Amino acid sequence: CRVGGSFQGLVVMSDLSKPRRWLLLPIETKAREFHAKTLLAAAAAERGFDVLLGDQNAILAQLAHLPVGIYVDKSIARTKVAHFQLLRDAGYVVCAWCEEGVVYRDRDTYLHQRIAPEAMAQVDRFFAWGQNQADDIAFKLPDAAGKIRAIGNPRFDLLRPEFRAIFADEAKAHQSQHGRYLLINTNFSRFNHFLGQDFWIKAQRQRGGIKTAADQAAVQHWIDFIGKIFHGFAHALPDLSRAFPDHTIILRPHPSEDHGAWGEAAAGLGNVQVLHHGNVIPWILGADCVLQNSCTTGVEAHVLGVPVAAYRPATDAVVDSHLPNLLSRNAYSPDELIETVSALMTGRMGPPDDVGDKAGHYLAAATGSLAADRIADELAALDGPKAGFAQDPLPRIGRLGTRVATALRPRIRRLVRGGRAADYANQKFPGMDVDEVRGVLAQLQSVSGRFSDVGAADLPLHHCFHISKSS
């Protein structure tokens, strides 16, 4: 309920029974999506939406007991086709973007694996990161061009100067705890997946990404190549450790990777730590230099003005990602990597000379209106439904039952699928509470001068929260 203009405690469901315009924002990987989707939620709340922000799995488990509205998904892959049909049958308007859409390798491979025509056919709007992605998707699906909007993504709003201050204290805390540090970001889950090296082949078969022998050969080639990169980074760790003894080397694996494999690679190296917690932005801001290969963090570091190197112990014209390596200083051997990192940190080497504004073709909303505002405007213009939380005894009982069941899901998953599956789900989404949501909203309010009348409240749903504008 609302007390004195602020949101306190558990929402009283009678307050939400009247029809409202609802926006559902599911989060799959917390470290990557939480801050950005909270920013989008605040922008949407300013436009009169009531926003349900929460764990993707919890939202899907409790969907039958939620008010219909506009649902924004993170993908239009083949796995979404039945899901989108279910949402549309229930009365939802479906919109989407692709979390992997700013950095991808071969265009045709990306379109084959990530862009399903049947899924795109069911969305009303698709929000592209920039013109490059929009053009590539329109190339495959020309009939869908009218629903594609090249207006950016809230994740990169947070890199703009006006929002970086949100992460300043956390960046300083990393520096205080670890001293001067180099940050290595890895993105090698296709080889080093949490659930095993054969996971990616199995997943692509189940998702329809492998239908022919040629498909399997292409995916296997990709996996083998990523394996070369993984081993190249692992073998370079001792050299980096010796070359920069006054620095801590923070290795931050991708959320889908087996972090234990990196722990083994770093064993015995006293100044190397394998860490993965929190948003990557403060880790980048606090670093003297960022090392990566074909990773979004290479783009983020460039935008943030932090020196960034791409270590490329193997190369492939098809499998390498163009943009992050374009924006980085490239090194191809351990010796060249050490020299490049040293030169970047001492100022003897700066960013690549020929980059210019090439990133602008990939990233919309670098200036001017925020991507969050552009997306919120598009959502507000849609003819979405209005609904309230049903108050009859049966829905109330259903919400209670699904909340309990969703809360028990990690234990059930551990029993049925084993500890690794449960640990993987927890690694991607370790949980969240209303105080975290309120904390991020307070930061957004502080640095932007906006959202002062936007608040967050608990809902009687597991890991789901209500963000709206006070009346």
RODO-2510 file (C-alpha; in nm, 4 decimals, decimal comma):
residues 471
     n   res          X          Y          Z
     1     c     0,0000     0,0000     0,0000
     2     r     0,1060     0,3611    -0,0437
     3     v     0,1714     0,5620     0,2680
     4     g     0,2514     0,9343     0,2576
     5     g     0,3247     0,9225    -0,1165
     6     s     0,5832     0,6444    -0,0853
     7     f     0,5553     0,2702    -0,1321
     8     q     0,5783     0,0692     0,1855
     9     g     0,5429    -0,2985     0,2568
    10     l     0,3210    -0,5449     0,0735
    11     v     0,0797    -0,4194    -0,1905
    12     v    -0,2834    -0,4559    -0,0896
    13     m    -0,4381    -0,6333    -0,3861
    14     s    -0,7613    -0,4301    -0,3714
    15     d    -0,5497    -0,1279    -0,4715
    16     l    -0,4673    -0,3087    -0,7966
    17     s    -0,8085    -0,4487    -0,8843
    18     k    -0,9078    -0,1612    -1,1111
    19     p    -0,8127    -0,1853    -1,4798
    20     r    -0,4673    -0,0414    -1,5517
    21     r    -0,2155    -0,0517    -1,8331
    22     w     0,0354    -0,3163    -1,7308
    23     l     0,3842    -0,3690    -1,8642
    24     l     0,5607    -0,6960    -1,7808
    25     l     0,9434    -0,6870    -1,7803
    26     p     1,0953    -1,0309    -1,7104
    27     i     1,4623    -1,0627    -1,6095
    28     e     1,6579    -1,3735    -1,7076
    29     t     2,0180    -1,2818    -1,6130
    30     k     2,0171    -1,0440    -1,3201
    31     a     2,3700    -0,9027    -1,3464
    32     r     2,3094    -0,8073    -1,7083
    33     e     1,9479    -0,6869    -1,7063
    34     f     1,8405    -0,5636    -1,3614
    35     h     1,9523    -0,1996    -1,3725
    36     a     1,8509    -0,1480    -1,7348
    37     k     1,5032    -0,2903    -1,6961
    38     t     1,4490    -0,0902    -1,3788
    39     l     1,5323     0,2222    -1,5825
    40     l     1,2838     0,1187    -1,8517
    41     a     1,0244     0,0452    -1,5825
    42     a     1,0681     0,3959    -1,4396
    43     a     1,0362     0,5554    -1,7842
    44     a     0,7220     0,3520    -1,8522
    45     a     0,5767     0,4430    -1,5127
    46     e     0,6173     0,8114    -1,6015
    47     r     0,3899     0,7413    -1,8989
    48     g     0,1192     0,5884    -1,6831
    49     f     0,2108     0,2201    -1,6932
    50     d     0,1970    -0,0063    -1,3929
    51     v     0,5043    -0,2243    -1,4352
    52     l     0,5575    -0,5776    -1,3128
    53     l     0,9328    -0,6346    -1,2908
    54     g     1,0675    -0,9701    -1,1859
    55     d     1,2336    -1,3038    -1,2407
    56     q     1,1451    -1,4451    -1,5822
    57     n     1,0817    -1,7957    -1,4487
    58     a     0,8625    -1,6636    -1,1686
    59     i     0,6564    -1,4493    -1,4068
    60     l     0,6006    -1,7411    -1,6450
    61     a     0,5060    -1,9751    -1,3593
    62     q     0,2518    -1,7242    -1,2291
    63     l     0,1256    -1,5990    -1,5656
    64     a    -0,2282    -1,7300    -1,5217
    65     h    -0,2715    -1,5102    -1,2155
    66     l    -0,1265    -1,1867    -1,3578
    67     p    -0,3132    -0,9027    -1,5266
    68     v    -0,2800    -0,9025    -1,9050
    69     g    -0,0811    -0,6207    -2,0591
    70     i     0,2253    -0,5662    -2,2766
    71     y     0,4958    -0,8287    -2,2374
    72     v     0,8538    -0,7458    -2,3452
    73     d     1,0685    -1,0515    -2,4115
    74     k     1,4474    -1,0708    -2,4507
    75     s     1,4490    -1,2830    -2,7650
    76     i     1,2665    -1,3884    -3,0792
    77     a     1,4369    -1,7261    -3,1104
    78     r     1,2556    -2,0461    -3,2064
    79     t     1,2034    -2,1328    -2,8409
    80     k     0,9720    -1,8323    -2,8083
    81     v     0,7142    -1,9323    -3,0703
    82     a     0,4846    -2,1368    -2,8440
    83     h     0,5416    -1,8948    -2,5569
    84     f     0,4349    -1,5937    -2,7651
    85     q     0,1282    -1,7792    -2,8889
    86     l     0,0304    -1,8549    -2,5300
    87     l     0,0681    -1,4879    -2,4373
    88     r    -0,1329    -1,3682    -2,7355
    89     d    -0,4080    -1,6217    -2,6701
    90     a    -0,4307    -1,4830    -2,3167
    91     g    -0,4717    -1,1281    -2,4515
    92     y    -0,1183    -0,9917    -2,4150
    93     v     0,0512    -0,7617    -2,6623
    94     v     0,3999    -0,9013    -2,7231
    95     c     0,7109    -0,6919    -2,7905
    96     a     1,0742    -0,7989    -2,7865
    97     w     1,4392    -0,7201    -2,8369
    98     c     1,7401    -0,9515    -2,8575
    99     e     1,9886    -0,9334    -2,5709
   100     e     2,2533    -1,0795    -2,8038
   101     g     2,1810    -0,8315    -3,0822
   102     v     2,4580    -0,5755    -3,0359
   103     v     2,7514    -0,8162    -3,0690
   104     y     2,7262    -1,1172    -3,2927
   105     r     2,9593    -1,2919    -3,5268
   106     d     2,8449    -1,3989    -3,8712
   107     r     2,5214    -1,2324    -3,9834
   108     d     2,3707    -1,5457    -4,1338
   109     t     2,4547    -1,7565    -3,8292
   110     y     2,2986    -1,4968    -3,5988
   111     l     1,9831    -1,4770    -3,8076
   112     h     1,9567    -1,8564    -3,8233
   113     q     2,0054    -1,9134    -3,4509
   114     r     1,8420    -1,6080    -3,2969
   115     i     1,5759    -1,4719    -3,5326
   116     a     1,2778    -1,6989    -3,5931
   117     p     1,0245    -1,5768    -3,8505
   118     e     0,7404    -1,7456    -3,6590
   119     a     0,8351    -1,5579    -3,3425
   120     m     0,8776    -1,2226    -3,5167
   121     a     0,5321    -1,2685    -3,6734
   122     q     0,3786    -1,2628    -3,3249
   123     v     0,5399    -0,9451    -3,1897
   124     d     0,3964    -0,5977    -3,2392
   125     r     0,7290    -0,4185    -3,1982
   126     f     1,0903    -0,5294    -3,2105
   127     f     1,3455    -0,2922    -3,0586
   128     a     1,6838    -0,3147    -3,2312
   129     w     2,0096    -0,1998    -3,0726
   130     g     2,0973     0,0028    -3,3802
   131     q     2,0690     0,0276    -3,7550
   132     n     2,3109    -0,2591    -3,8181
   133     q     2,0924    -0,5129    -3,6383
   134     a     1,7738    -0,3639    -3,7834
   135     d     1,9096    -0,3896    -4,1373
   136     d     2,0295    -0,7473    -4,0860
   137     i     1,6907    -0,8631    -3,9551
   138     a     1,5039    -0,6778    -4,2300
   139     f     1,7317    -0,8504    -4,4810
   140     k     1,5994    -1,1866    -4,3615
   141     l     1,2434    -1,0727    -4,2870
   142     p     1,1579    -0,7821    -4,5193
   143     d     0,7879    -0,8089    -4,4370
   144     a     0,8691    -0,7406    -4,0698
   145     a     1,0633    -0,4189    -4,1366
   146     g     0,7638    -0,2046    -4,0399
   147     k     0,7631    -0,3328    -3,6825
   148     i     1,1391    -0,2959    -3,6242
   149     r     1,2545     0,0159    -3,4380
   150     a     1,6293     0,0914    -3,4314
   151     i     1,6139     0,2869    -3,1057
   152     g     1,8737     0,1290    -2,8774
   153     n     1,8631    -0,0587    -2,5510
   154     p     1,8454     0,0635    -2,1882
   155     r     2,1602    -0,1345    -2,1043
   156     f     2,3639     0,1203    -2,2966
   157     d     2,1727     0,4156    -2,1500
   158     l     2,3573     0,3307    -1,8302
   159     l     2,6915     0,3951    -2,0041
   160     r     2,6029     0,7554    -2,0820
   161     p     2,7796     1,0193    -1,8705
   162     e     2,4639     1,1197    -1,6863
   163     f     2,4151     0,7679    -1,5491
   164     r     2,7713     0,6538    -1,4823
   165     a     2,7618     0,8175    -1,1400
   166     i     2,5247     0,5401    -1,0307
   167     f     2,8209     0,3028    -1,0348
   168     a     3,0942     0,5368    -0,9065
   169     d     3,0819     0,4269    -0,5425
   170     e     3,0828     0,0605    -0,6370
   171     a     3,3784     0,1152    -0,8716
   172     k     3,5684     0,2866    -0,5907
   173     a     3,4816    -0,0010    -0,3583
   174     h     3,6296    -0,2488    -0,6075
   175     q     3,9479    -0,0398    -0,6244
   176     s     3,9638    -0,0125    -0,2455
   177     q     3,9261    -0,3880    -0,2046
   178     h     4,1486    -0,5056    -0,4908
   179     g     4,3857    -0,2152    -0,5515
   180     r     4,4767    -0,1423    -0,9115
   181     y     4,3359    -0,4166    -1,1296
   182     l     4,3077    -0,5502    -1,4812
   183     l     3,9685    -0,6872    -1,5765
   184     i     3,9365    -0,9934    -1,7987
   185     n     3,5839    -1,0603    -1,9231
   186     t     3,5224    -1,3974    -2,0827
   187     n     3,2377    -1,4997    -2,3105
   188     f     3,3189    -1,8617    -2,3841
   189     s     3,0098    -2,0538    -2,2729
   190     r     2,9768    -2,2358    -2,6051
   191     f     3,2896    -2,4273    -2,5035
   192     n     3,2981    -2,3802    -2,1254
   193     h     2,9290    -2,4019    -2,0395
   194     f     2,8180    -2,4445    -1,6795
   195     l     2,6269    -2,7591    -1,7755
   196     g     2,9095    -2,9199    -1,9727
   197     q     3,0867    -2,9034    -2,3066
   198     d     2,8121    -3,1000    -2,4843
   199     f     2,5374    -2,8644    -2,3647
   200     w     2,5495    -2,6277    -2,6612
   201     i     2,5096    -2,9072    -2,9192
   202     k     2,2145    -3,0531    -2,7271
   203     a     2,0566    -2,7105    -2,6822
   204     q     2,0846    -2,6244    -3,0512
   205     r     1,9243    -2,9548    -3,1467
   206     q     1,6355    -2,8952    -2,9073
   207     r     1,5911    -2,5354    -3,0275
   208     g     1,5978    -2,6257    -3,3955
   209     g     1,9318    -2,4609    -3,4629
   210     i     2,0734    -2,7923    -3,5830
   211     k     1,8666    -2,9635    -3,8503
   212     t     2,1283    -3,0818    -4,0960
   213     a     2,4791    -3,2204    -4,0934
   214     a     2,6001    -2,8836    -4,2196
   215     d     2,4316    -2,7112    -3,9240
   216     q     2,6035    -2,9438    -3,6800
   217     a     2,9402    -2,8974    -3,8489
   218     a     2,9035    -2,5184    -3,8284
   219     v     2,8109    -2,5273    -3,4597
   220     q     3,0937    -2,7689    -3,3827
   221     h     3,3381    -2,5445    -3,5679
   222     w     3,2231    -2,2544    -3,3514
   223     i     3,2630    -2,4575    -3,0325
   224     d     3,6106    -2,5728    -3,1343
   225     f     3,7152    -2,2174    -3,2139
   226     i     3,5884    -2,0868    -2,8786
   227     g     3,7861    -2,3692    -2,7184
   228     k     4,1027    -2,2312    -2,8745
   229     i     4,0228    -1,8859    -2,7345
   230     f     3,9449    -2,0307    -2,3902
   231     h     4,2756    -2,2169    -2,3760
   232     g     4,4599    -1,9120    -2,5112
   233     f     4,3305    -1,6981    -2,2250
   234     a     4,4006    -1,9729    -1,9698
   235     h     4,7586    -2,0116    -2,0919
   236     a     4,8132    -1,6334    -2,0852
   237     l     4,7107    -1,5982    -1,7195
   238     p     5,0528    -1,6923    -1,5714
   239     d     5,2280    -1,4502    -1,8088
   240     l     4,9913    -1,1682    -1,7146
   241     s     5,0287    -1,2511    -1,3462
   242     r     5,4090    -1,2228    -1,3678
   243     a     5,4077    -0,9181    -1,5969
   244     f     5,1808    -0,7107    -1,3714
   245     p     5,2632    -0,8113    -1,0125
   246     d     5,1370    -0,4798    -0,8737
   247     h     4,7926    -0,5350    -1,0221
   248     t     4,5175    -0,7712    -0,9215
   249     i     4,3860    -0,9554    -1,2238
   250     i     4,0089    -0,9952    -1,1958
   251     l     3,8725    -1,2630    -1,4259
   252     r     3,4971    -1,2224    -1,4624
   253     p     3,3380    -1,5158    -1,6463
   254     h     3,0136    -1,4975    -1,8414
   255     p     2,7066    -1,5926    -1,6318
   256     s     2,6587    -1,9103    -1,8384
   257     e     3,0174    -2,0334    -1,8022
   258     d     3,1647    -2,2911    -1,5684
   259     h     3,3429    -2,0614    -1,3262
   260     g     3,5203    -2,3581    -1,1696
   261     a     3,7218    -2,4117    -1,4870
   262     w     3,8605    -2,0601    -1,4506
   263     g     3,9345    -2,1252    -1,0854
   264     e     4,1493    -2,4182    -1,1936
   265     a     4,3260    -2,2034    -1,4546
   266     a     4,4012    -1,9382    -1,1900
   267     a     4,5164    -2,1831    -0,9221
   268     g     4,8502    -2,0838    -0,7718
   269     l     4,8469    -1,7357    -0,9238
   270     g     4,8377    -1,5146    -0,6164
   271     n     4,7214    -1,1963    -0,7864
   272     v     4,4496    -1,3579    -1,0019
   273     q     4,0935    -1,3784    -0,8716
   274     v     3,7867    -1,5280    -1,0385
   275     l     3,4855    -1,3185    -0,9396
   276     h     3,1353    -1,2786    -1,0702
   277     h     2,8922    -1,0587    -0,8844
   278     g     2,7091    -0,7379    -0,9562
   279     n     2,6743    -0,5355    -1,2735
   280     v     2,9790    -0,5305    -1,5017
   281     i     2,9785    -0,1507    -1,5417
   282     p     3,1454    -0,0643    -1,2073
   283     w     3,3997    -0,3390    -1,2666
   284     i     3,4889    -0,1778    -1,5993
   285     l     3,4950     0,1748    -1,4548
   286     g     3,7371     0,0719    -1,1810
   287     a     3,9779    -0,1121    -1,4100
   288     d     4,3069     0,0186    -1,5477
   289     c     4,2504    -0,1924    -1,8593
   290     v     3,9904    -0,4392    -1,9882
   291     l     4,0820    -0,7593    -2,1764
   292     q     3,8245    -0,9454    -2,3842
   293     n     3,7598    -1,1363    -2,7040
   294     s     3,4458    -1,0783    -2,9133
   295     c     3,2565    -0,9677    -2,6013
   296     t     3,0031    -0,6904    -2,5412
   297     t     3,2247    -0,5656    -2,2599
   298     g     3,4748    -0,4547    -2,5247
   299     v     3,2090    -0,2199    -2,6618
   300     e     3,1072    -0,1085    -2,3118
   301     a     3,4673    -0,0318    -2,2129
   302     h     3,5179     0,1719    -2,5319
   303     v     3,2015     0,3738    -2,4675
   304     l     3,3071     0,4310    -2,1057
   305     g     3,6532     0,5500    -2,2133
   306     v     3,8411     0,2674    -2,0403
   307     p     4,1441     0,1202    -2,2264
   308     v     4,0463    -0,2116    -2,3831
   309     a     4,2450    -0,4873    -2,5520
   310     a     4,1176    -0,7801    -2,7570
   311     y     4,3293    -1,0916    -2,7069
   312     r     4,3006    -1,3079    -3,0174
   313     p     4,5142    -1,6221    -2,9834
   314     a     4,3160    -1,7626    -3,2770
   315     t     4,1188    -1,5852    -3,5484
   316     d     3,8334    -1,6812    -3,7775
   317     a     3,6758    -1,4614    -4,0416
   318     v     3,3285    -1,6045    -3,9711
   319     v     3,3271    -1,6723    -3,5983
   320     d     3,5054    -1,3619    -3,4644
   321     s     3,2785    -1,0749    -3,3589
   322     h     3,3571    -0,7617    -3,5537
   323     l     3,2526    -0,4707    -3,3314
   324     p     3,4277    -0,5362    -2,9963
   325     n     3,7527    -0,6213    -3,1701
   326     l     3,7221    -0,3154    -3,3952
   327     l     3,6951    -0,0909    -3,0879
   328     s     3,9890    -0,2578    -2,9077
   329     r     4,3640    -0,2736    -2,9504
   330     n     4,4277    -0,6260    -3,0784
   331     a     4,6981    -0,8653    -2,9601
   332     y     4,7691    -1,2119    -3,0979
   333     s     5,0300    -1,3635    -2,8629
   334     p     5,0992    -1,3450    -2,4877
   335     d     5,4013    -1,1187    -2,5441
   336     e     5,2032    -0,8846    -2,7666
   337     l     4,9175    -0,8849    -2,5153
   338     i     5,1490    -0,7835    -2,2300
   339     e     5,3024    -0,5043    -2,4380
   340     t     4,9583    -0,3828    -2,5505
   341     v     4,8174    -0,3765    -2,1969
   342     s     5,1272    -0,1989    -2,0677
   343     a     5,1100     0,0614    -2,3454
   344     l     4,7385     0,1208    -2,2887
   345     m     4,7847     0,1676    -1,9133
   346     t     5,0768     0,4066    -1,9473
   347     g     4,9180     0,6123    -2,2230
   348     r     5,1725     0,5127    -2,4867
   349     m     4,8845     0,3668    -2,6837
   350     g     4,5295     0,4966    -2,7156
   351     p     4,2122     0,3636    -2,8773
   352     p     4,2328     0,2476    -3,2402
   353     d     4,2854     0,5428    -3,4730
   354     d     4,0394     0,4447    -3,7444
   355     v     3,7274     0,3783    -3,5366
   356     g     3,5603     0,7150    -3,5879
   357     d     3,1855     0,6879    -3,5335
   358     k     3,1568     0,3325    -3,6619
   359     a     2,9980     0,2278    -3,3346
   360     g     2,7078     0,4613    -3,4110
   361     h     2,5848     0,2252    -3,6827
   362     y     2,5501    -0,0478    -3,4203
   363     l     2,4296     0,1582    -3,1234
   364     a     2,1347     0,3942    -3,1371
   365     a     2,0553     0,6502    -2,8637
   366     a     2,4165     0,7316    -2,7772
   367     t     2,2992     1,0938    -2,7527
   368     g     1,9638     1,2654    -2,7378
   369     s     1,6651     1,0825    -2,5938
   370     l     1,7377     0,7715    -2,3888
   371     a     1,6663     0,4332    -2,5422
   372     a     1,4441     0,3701    -2,2395
   373     d     1,2355     0,6768    -2,3262
   374     r     1,2161     0,5850    -2,6945
   375     i     1,1002     0,2337    -2,6090
   376     a     0,8541     0,3616    -2,3477
   377     d     0,7059     0,5995    -2,6064
   378     e     0,6624     0,3120    -2,8505
   379     l     0,4952     0,1005    -2,5832
   380     a     0,2647     0,3843    -2,4811
   381     a     0,1518     0,4252    -2,8419
   382     l     0,0390     0,0620    -2,8651
   383     d    -0,3236    -0,0272    -2,8116
   384     g    -0,2540    -0,2467    -2,5129
   385     p    -0,5173    -0,3984    -2,2856
   386     k    -0,6180    -0,2743    -1,9425
   387     a    -0,6645    -0,5178    -1,6585
   388     g    -0,6484    -0,5545    -1,2837
   389     f    -0,5544    -0,8306    -1,0449
   390     a    -0,8589    -1,0553    -1,0031
   391     q    -0,9888    -1,0529    -0,6470
   392     d    -1,2068    -1,3626    -0,6408
   393     p    -1,1074    -1,6373    -0,3959
   394     l    -0,9889    -1,8754    -0,6684
   395     p    -0,7291    -1,6344    -0,8179
   396     r    -0,6136    -1,5400    -0,4691
   397     i    -0,5614    -1,9068    -0,3847
   398     g    -0,3919    -1,9603    -0,7198
   399     r    -0,1485    -1,6750    -0,6572
   400     l    -0,0651    -1,8110    -0,3153
   401     g    -0,0151    -2,1604    -0,4518
   402     t     0,2073    -2,0539    -0,7397
   403     r     0,4077    -1,8254    -0,5112
   404     v     0,4821    -2,1191    -0,2829
   405     a     0,5518    -2,3494    -0,5770
   406     t     0,7815    -2,0947    -0,7407
   407     a     0,9699    -2,0425    -0,4167
   408     l     1,0157    -2,4193    -0,3899
   409     r     1,1227    -2,4567    -0,7522
   410     p     1,4998    -2,4413    -0,6795
   411     r     1,4658    -2,7308    -0,4351
   412     i     1,2495    -2,9269    -0,6771
   413     r     1,4946    -2,8584    -0,9593
   414     r     1,7793    -2,9813    -0,7407
   415     l     1,5917    -3,3046    -0,6665
   416     v     1,4728    -3,3701    -1,0221
   417     r     1,7542    -3,2344    -1,2388
   418     g     2,0435    -3,2385    -0,9956
   419     g     2,2535    -2,9806    -0,8167
   420     r     2,4276    -2,8482    -1,1305
   421     a     2,1005    -2,7398    -1,2934
   422     a     1,9882    -2,5692    -0,9726
   423     d     2,3238    -2,3980    -0,9271
   424     y     2,3184    -2,2775    -1,2878
   425     a     1,9753    -2,1190    -1,2450
   426     n     2,0920    -1,9534    -0,9238
   427     q     2,4090    -1,8248    -1,0932
   428     k     2,1986    -1,6471    -1,3575
   429     f     1,9299    -1,5227    -1,1191
   430     p     2,0328    -1,5334    -0,7512
   431     g     1,7148    -1,3594    -0,6368
   432     m     1,6104    -1,0012    -0,5699
   433     d     1,4041    -0,8097    -0,3180
   434     v     1,2088    -0,4877    -0,3112
   435     d     1,4862    -0,3000    -0,1287
   436     e     1,7197    -0,3659    -0,4234
   437     v     1,4605    -0,2299    -0,6661
   438     r     1,4062     0,0770    -0,4490
   439     g     1,7804     0,1267    -0,4200
   440     v     1,8290     0,1337    -0,7976
   441     l     1,5301     0,3658    -0,8375
   442     a     1,6832     0,6008    -0,5801
   443     q     2,0101     0,6042    -0,7754
   444     l     1,8276     0,6782    -1,1001
   445     q     1,6372     0,9581    -0,9302
   446     s     1,9570     1,1056    -0,7853
   447     v     2,1586     1,1234    -1,1078
   448     s     1,8785     1,2115    -1,3501
   449     g     1,6563     1,4466    -1,1520
   450     r     1,3641     1,2356    -1,2758
   451     f     1,1367     0,9646    -1,1406
   452     s     1,0819     1,1358    -0,8045
   453     d     0,7213     1,0189    -0,8028
   454     v     0,7982     0,6644    -0,9164
   455     g     0,8145     0,3966    -0,6484
   456     a     0,8427     0,0222    -0,6040
   457     a     0,6390    -0,2140    -0,3895
   458     d     0,6250    -0,5809    -0,3126
   459     l     0,3622    -0,8050    -0,4706
   460     p     0,2247    -1,1317    -0,3330
   461     l     0,4217    -1,3056    -0,6082
   462     h     0,7647    -1,4647    -0,5873
   463     h     1,0476    -1,2308    -0,7017
   464     c     0,8025    -0,9895    -0,8688
   465     f     0,7619    -0,6190    -0,7922
   466     h     0,5276    -0,3360    -0,8796
   467     i     0,6732    -0,0105    -1,0148
   468     s     0,4359     0,2800    -1,0761
   469     k     0,3859     0,6522    -1,0495
   470     s     0,2205     0,7820    -0,7352
   471     s    -0,1212     0,9359    -0,7911
***
